Structures are given as structure tokens and as C-alpha cells.
Amino acid sequence: MHILLRIVSIGVLISLVFTGNVNAEKKSYHANVGDIAFNAQTDDANFPLTGKKIMQYYSFFPGVAIDGEKQGLRTIFENNYHAYNLDDTGYITIRFIVNYKGETDRFRVTQMDQNYHVTQFNTETVSQILSITQGITTWKIAARGDKCFDYYQYLLFIIEDGQIKEILP
């Protein structure tokens, strides 16, 4: 029962991340739920995209789209992440785009506590997880036949007492 509750809770968390801020006064909608709009202050204006629809990672891959799959991702974080604030507990989600060359940009971070309320983790914790994610260069290229595509990827970090306990998907 505990596992089922946790799975349902994580599903709710992912839904909240993809729907954005429900309290915004002025509503504007992207073409698709979960689209990441360009932000001139944080994003690379020269980041190459195909110019076509950006797909979701699960259109091409059953899980995390990185060489070495989930174990490769775990190894990267086990070797590079060091807990700074042992009071941090909750969820950190990083969403971003992987382009047709396997390069990344448009990183967005969402932080939630154990009750799925927006929170602020220790700055060093978030910066470190984001920096490690940005430094990964082994993202898979999404292709069908001879056509390559851009896609959205997300990583959800379950943090307990400052330690990364799980990385999803």
C-alpha cells in the first residue's frame, strides 16, 4: 500500500510540474502542455533546434535517454553530488530540451516539499544538481529512420535529508 501511495503521489507531482503555475493572473497557453518557452535571460539564443515540434522523451525512449540508461545516470550523480544541507527533503525536478545533436538547453527547475508545496531547497543543493545535469554530454539522439528530433527530458530527484534517494524516470 505504501508503494502504491508513493507512485500515485509522484504521478501527482509530475502533473503539477507539467501544468505550471495555476495561480497566474494572465493566462497564456503553449502549443502543448509542458512546452518550455525560450527565455532570453537564461537560455542560449544559438541553441540549434530542428524548428519542428519538440517531442516528449517517451516518444522515443522507455526511460531516461542517456547512455548507460538509469544506472549510468545514477553513477554520474553518485560520483559528483555531495550533500550540503541535511535538512533538505522533497522533490527537485529539472526539465530541459535535448536537441537533434544530443545537446541540451532551456533548463527549468521546480522544487517541492514532501507535501507537494512549492519550496526552496538550499541554494547549493539545487545549483549542484542543476550543474551536474547541465554537464551531462551523453544524451541519446532521438531519431526515426534518417530524421532526428528535438525532445523534452525531465529528471525528478527525490531528496531525503539532503541525499538523492532516487532519480526518475
KEMI-353946 format. One record per residue (C-alpha): residue number from 1; residue in one letter; x, y, z. Coordinates in nm, 3 decimals. Layout:
<nodes>
{num: NUM, residu: A, px: X, py: Y, pz: Z}
...
</nodes>
This chain:
<nodes>
{num: 1, residu: M, px: 0.000, py: 0.000, pz: 0.000}
{num: 2, residu: H, px: 0.288, py: 0.238, pz: 0.085}
{num: 3, residu: I, px: 0.444, py: 0.183, pz: -0.258}
{num: 4, residu: L, px: 0.112, py: 0.244, pz: -0.436}
{num: 5, residu: L, px: 0.061, py: 0.568, pz: -0.242}
{num: 6, residu: R, px: 0.413, py: 0.682, pz: -0.331}
{num: 7, residu: I, px: 0.358, py: 0.605, pz: -0.703}
{num: 8, residu: V, px: 0.029, py: 0.797, pz: -0.706}
{num: 9, residu: S, px: 0.195, py: 1.086, pz: -0.520}
{num: 10, residu: I, px: 0.480, py: 1.102, pz: -0.772}
{num: 11, residu: G, px: 0.225, py: 1.100, pz: -1.055}
{num: 12, residu: V, px: 0.050, py: 1.400, pz: -0.898}
{num: 13, residu: L, px: 0.386, py: 1.575, pz: -0.862}
{num: 14, residu: I, px: 0.473, py: 1.522, pz: -1.227}
{num: 15, residu: S, px: 0.129, py: 1.650, pz: -1.328}
{num: 16, residu: L, px: 0.181, py: 1.965, pz: -1.122}
{num: 17, residu: V, px: 0.520, py: 2.026, pz: -1.280}
{num: 18, residu: F, px: 0.382, py: 1.993, pz: -1.633}
{num: 19, residu: T, px: 0.082, py: 2.220, pz: -1.576}
{num: 20, residu: G, px: 0.282, py: 2.515, pz: -1.441}
{num: 21, residu: N, px: 0.155, py: 2.792, pz: -1.217}
{num: 22, residu: V, px: -0.221, py: 2.761, pz: -1.175}
{num: 23, residu: N, px: -0.241, py: 3.095, pz: -0.991}
{num: 24, residu: A, px: -0.118, py: 3.313, pz: -1.279}
{num: 25, residu: E, px: -0.342, py: 3.614, pz: -1.336}
{num: 26, residu: K, px: -0.288, py: 3.638, pz: -1.709}
{num: 27, residu: K, px: -0.333, py: 3.304, pz: -1.881}
{num: 28, residu: S, px: -0.129, py: 3.213, pz: -2.183}
{num: 29, residu: Y, px: -0.107, py: 2.868, pz: -2.327}
{num: 30, residu: H, px: 0.174, py: 2.691, pz: -2.506}
{num: 31, residu: A, px: 0.101, py: 2.471, pz: -2.804}
{num: 32, residu: N, px: 0.136, py: 2.167, pz: -2.580}
{num: 33, residu: V, px: 0.126, py: 2.112, pz: -2.206}
{num: 34, residu: G, px: 0.480, py: 2.115, pz: -2.078}
{num: 35, residu: D, px: 0.636, py: 2.323, pz: -2.357}
{num: 36, residu: I, px: 0.937, py: 2.524, pz: -2.245}
{num: 37, residu: A, px: 0.931, py: 2.874, pz: -2.391}
{num: 38, residu: F, px: 1.258, py: 3.049, pz: -2.476}
{num: 39, residu: N, px: 1.383, py: 3.288, pz: -2.204}
{num: 40, residu: A, px: 1.642, py: 3.538, pz: -2.331}
{num: 41, residu: Q, px: 1.784, py: 3.582, pz: -1.979}
{num: 42, residu: T, px: 1.866, py: 3.216, pz: -1.917}
{num: 43, residu: D, px: 1.863, py: 3.030, pz: -2.249}
{num: 44, residu: D, px: 2.118, py: 3.013, pz: -2.531}
{num: 45, residu: A, px: 1.984, py: 3.206, pz: -2.832}
{num: 46, residu: N, px: 2.213, py: 2.998, pz: -3.055}
{num: 47, residu: F, px: 2.091, py: 2.661, pz: -2.927}
{num: 48, residu: P, px: 2.007, py: 2.476, pz: -3.250}
{num: 49, residu: L, px: 1.665, py: 2.315, pz: -3.286}
{num: 50, residu: T, px: 1.509, py: 2.145, pz: -3.587}
{num: 51, residu: G, px: 1.233, py: 2.404, pz: -3.599}
{num: 52, residu: K, px: 0.975, py: 2.130, pz: -3.579}
{num: 53, residu: K, px: 0.762, py: 2.020, pz: -3.286}
{num: 54, residu: I, px: 0.968, py: 1.927, pz: -2.983}
{num: 55, residu: M, px: 0.869, py: 1.574, pz: -2.885}
{num: 56, residu: Q, px: 0.843, py: 1.419, pz: -2.540}
{num: 57, residu: Y, px: 1.123, py: 1.179, pz: -2.445}
{num: 58, residu: Y, px: 0.881, py: 0.887, pz: -2.410}
{num: 59, residu: S, px: 0.801, py: 0.913, pz: -2.781}
{num: 60, residu: F, px: 1.144, py: 0.758, pz: -2.841}
{num: 61, residu: F, px: 1.273, py: 0.607, pz: -2.518}
{num: 62, residu: P, px: 1.110, py: 0.397, pz: -2.244}
{num: 63, residu: G, px: 1.307, py: 0.569, pz: -1.967}
{num: 64, residu: V, px: 1.587, py: 0.815, pz: -1.922}
{num: 65, residu: A, px: 1.751, py: 0.885, pz: -2.258}
{num: 66, residu: I, px: 2.117, py: 0.870, pz: -2.162}
{num: 67, residu: D, px: 2.399, py: 0.634, pz: -2.247}
{num: 68, residu: G, px: 2.410, py: 0.376, pz: -1.970}
{num: 69, residu: E, px: 2.040, py: 0.427, pz: -1.904}
{num: 70, residu: K, px: 1.932, py: 0.480, pz: -1.543}
{num: 71, residu: Q, px: 2.241, py: 0.316, pz: -1.390}
{num: 72, residu: G, px: 2.464, py: 0.548, pz: -1.593}
{num: 73, residu: L, px: 2.271, py: 0.846, pz: -1.459}
{num: 74, residu: R, px: 2.293, py: 0.719, pz: -1.101}
{num: 75, residu: T, px: 2.669, py: 0.672, pz: -1.138}
{num: 76, residu: I, px: 2.714, py: 1.030, pz: -1.259}
{num: 77, residu: F, px: 2.536, py: 1.166, pz: -0.951}
{num: 78, residu: E, px: 2.695, py: 0.920, pz: -0.707}
{num: 79, residu: N, px: 3.038, py: 1.035, pz: -0.828}
{num: 80, residu: N, px: 2.963, py: 1.409, pz: -0.834}
{num: 81, residu: Y, px: 2.691, py: 1.504, pz: -0.584}
{num: 82, residu: H, px: 2.777, py: 1.595, pz: -0.226}
{num: 83, residu: A, px: 2.501, py: 1.678, pz: 0.023}
{num: 84, residu: Y, px: 2.533, py: 2.020, pz: 0.187}
{num: 85, residu: N, px: 2.211, py: 2.066, pz: 0.379}
{num: 86, residu: L, px: 2.087, py: 1.757, pz: 0.558}
{num: 87, residu: D, px: 1.751, py: 1.928, pz: 0.624}
{num: 88, residu: D, px: 1.655, py: 1.925, pz: 0.254}
{num: 89, residu: T, px: 1.373, py: 1.676, pz: 0.189}
{num: 90, residu: G, px: 1.132, py: 1.675, pz: -0.105}
{num: 91, residu: Y, px: 1.149, py: 1.682, pz: -0.483}
{num: 92, residu: I, px: 1.361, py: 1.871, pz: -0.733}
{num: 93, residu: T, px: 1.253, py: 1.844, pz: -1.096}
{num: 94, residu: I, px: 1.471, py: 1.961, pz: -1.383}
{num: 95, residu: R, px: 1.313, py: 1.984, pz: -1.729}
{num: 96, residu: F, px: 1.509, py: 2.068, pz: -2.041}
{num: 97, residu: I, px: 1.539, py: 2.018, pz: -2.415}
{num: 98, residu: V, px: 1.775, py: 1.773, pz: -2.584}
{num: 99, residu: N, px: 1.824, py: 1.879, pz: -2.945}
{num: 100, residu: Y, px: 1.879, py: 1.669, pz: -3.255}
{num: 101, residu: K, px: 2.256, py: 1.672, pz: -3.184}
{num: 102, residu: G, px: 2.221, py: 1.544, pz: -2.826}
{num: 103, residu: E, px: 2.296, py: 1.892, pz: -2.681}
{num: 104, residu: T, px: 2.090, py: 2.046, pz: -2.401}
{num: 105, residu: D, px: 1.945, py: 2.385, pz: -2.307}
{num: 106, residu: R, px: 1.634, py: 2.556, pz: -2.162}
{num: 107, residu: F, px: 1.674, py: 2.410, pz: -1.816}
{num: 108, residu: R, px: 1.386, py: 2.472, pz: -1.574}
{num: 109, residu: V, px: 1.384, py: 2.380, pz: -1.205}
{num: 110, residu: T, px: 1.086, py: 2.313, pz: -0.979}
{num: 111, residu: Q, px: 1.123, py: 2.248, pz: -0.607}
{num: 112, residu: M, px: 0.856, py: 2.091, pz: -0.386}
{num: 113, residu: D, px: 0.843, py: 1.967, pz: -0.029}
{num: 114, residu: Q, px: 0.710, py: 1.626, pz: 0.079}
{num: 115, residu: N, px: 0.354, py: 1.763, pz: 0.065}
{num: 116, residu: Y, px: 0.397, py: 1.889, pz: -0.295}
{num: 117, residu: H, px: 0.406, py: 2.256, pz: -0.192}
{num: 118, residu: V, px: 0.647, py: 2.486, pz: -0.372}
{num: 119, residu: T, px: 0.955, py: 2.530, pz: -0.156}
{num: 120, residu: Q, px: 1.315, py: 2.649, pz: -0.175}
{num: 121, residu: F, px: 1.590, py: 2.397, pz: -0.113}
{num: 122, residu: N, px: 1.936, py: 2.503, pz: -0.006}
{num: 123, residu: T, px: 2.082, py: 2.702, pz: -0.298}
{num: 124, residu: E, px: 2.396, py: 2.487, pz: -0.307}
{num: 125, residu: T, px: 2.189, py: 2.168, pz: -0.335}
{num: 126, residu: V, px: 1.989, py: 2.297, pz: -0.631}
{num: 127, residu: S, px: 2.290, py: 2.456, pz: -0.802}
{num: 128, residu: Q, px: 2.489, py: 2.137, pz: -0.772}
{num: 129, residu: I, px: 2.213, py: 1.913, pz: -0.912}
{num: 130, residu: L, px: 2.148, py: 2.158, pz: -1.196}
{num: 131, residu: S, px: 2.518, py: 2.193, pz: -1.276}
{num: 132, residu: I, px: 2.571, py: 1.816, pz: -1.286}
{num: 133, residu: T, px: 2.266, py: 1.777, pz: -1.512}
{num: 134, residu: Q, px: 2.387, py: 2.054, pz: -1.744}
{num: 135, residu: G, px: 2.726, py: 1.886, pz: -1.766}
{num: 136, residu: I, px: 2.593, py: 1.554, pz: -1.893}
{num: 137, residu: T, px: 2.700, py: 1.511, pz: -2.256}
{num: 138, residu: T, px: 2.578, py: 1.158, pz: -2.326}
{num: 139, residu: W, px: 2.210, py: 1.223, pz: -2.402}
{num: 140, residu: K, px: 2.071, py: 1.000, pz: -2.673}
{num: 141, residu: I, px: 1.976, py: 1.145, pz: -3.008}
{num: 142, residu: A, px: 1.610, py: 1.084, pz: -3.092}
{num: 143, residu: A, px: 1.569, py: 0.951, pz: -3.444}
{num: 144, residu: R, px: 1.325, py: 0.768, pz: -3.663}
{num: 145, residu: G, px: 1.481, py: 0.644, pz: -3.980}
{num: 146, residu: D, px: 1.716, py: 0.916, pz: -4.102}
{num: 147, residu: K, px: 1.530, py: 1.201, pz: -3.926}
{num: 148, residu: C, px: 1.649, py: 1.337, pz: -3.592}
{num: 149, residu: F, px: 1.421, py: 1.516, pz: -3.348}
{num: 150, residu: D, px: 1.442, py: 1.751, pz: -3.050}
{num: 151, residu: Y, px: 1.279, py: 1.628, pz: -2.731}
{num: 152, residu: Y, px: 1.191, py: 1.730, pz: -2.377}
{num: 153, residu: Q, px: 1.354, py: 1.538, pz: -2.094}
{num: 154, residu: Y, px: 1.298, py: 1.565, pz: -1.721}
{num: 155, residu: L, px: 1.477, py: 1.434, pz: -1.415}
{num: 156, residu: L, px: 1.295, py: 1.412, pz: -1.084}
{num: 157, residu: F, px: 1.522, py: 1.389, pz: -0.782}
{num: 158, residu: I, px: 1.375, py: 1.251, pz: -0.462}
{num: 159, residu: I, px: 1.576, py: 1.412, pz: -0.182}
{num: 160, residu: E, px: 1.573, py: 1.283, pz: 0.177}
{num: 161, residu: D, px: 1.788, py: 1.452, pz: 0.440}
{num: 162, residu: G, px: 1.999, py: 1.614, pz: 0.170}
{num: 163, residu: Q, px: 2.075, py: 1.284, pz: -0.007}
{num: 164, residu: I, px: 1.949, py: 1.183, pz: -0.351}
{num: 165, residu: K, px: 1.740, py: 0.871, pz: -0.282}
{num: 166, residu: E, px: 1.601, py: 0.822, pz: -0.632}
{num: 167, residu: I, px: 1.615, py: 0.974, pz: -0.979}
{num: 168, residu: L, px: 1.316, py: 0.932, pz: -1.209}
{num: 169, residu: P, px: 1.209, py: 0.850, pz: -1.474}
</nodes>
